């Protein structure tokens, strides 16, 4: 059920609890200046839910589902779903480091977006395309990701071994249009209600201070940094 569409999507899952889902920001991906914003690529199973989780965060400006790890020729859902390519379903996240830092994104990846102990699968989805991976864009991201995993391992936060691979990003290929914002556009889809809405409930319950809907200014800040003529 969709209510209040315009500013936000509202999904009422019971009388006591309201899950507020942020609406996707305008399509401004090509307008972002690399010296003001950072990009990272995460893989953590089906990209529908991973995309939706990171879209909720204050300071995250753009999230896009796609494929990383394989060739351009096989960067399509049919080939990737066969499990015979080197691709993983992944999301590209563009964020403002003045509002949210890389370690916070890592925290959400490991505690909300996916289970980092599941090797080549997530929940009901099996195959290398659903593997856990961080595709770093520079040496600083590589170091931070490796250090974060080491800290989690030493803390024995999880019962099983973390299997997330930290890999250099070669390329990111956007997925087909119907995969973008899939959760927001398909709130009643059985897969979404079973596997992805619980992630958003977890995020709302445990990290309310990180949510865009509980803060303000990301969009206004963006408008001050991007030439308005570029987005008309």
Secondary structure, 3 states (H helix, E strand, C coil): CCCCCCCEEEEECCCCCEEEEECCCCCCHHHCCCCCCEEEEEEECCHHHHHHHHHCECCEEEEEEEEECCCHHHCCHHHHHCCCCCCEEEEEEEECCCCCCHHHHHHHHHHHHCCCCCCCEECCEECHHHCEEEEECCHHHHHHHHHHHHHHHHHCCCCCCCCCEEEECCCEEECCHHHCCHHHHCCCCHHHHHHHHHHHHHHHHHCHHHEHHHCCCHHHHHHHHCCHHHCC
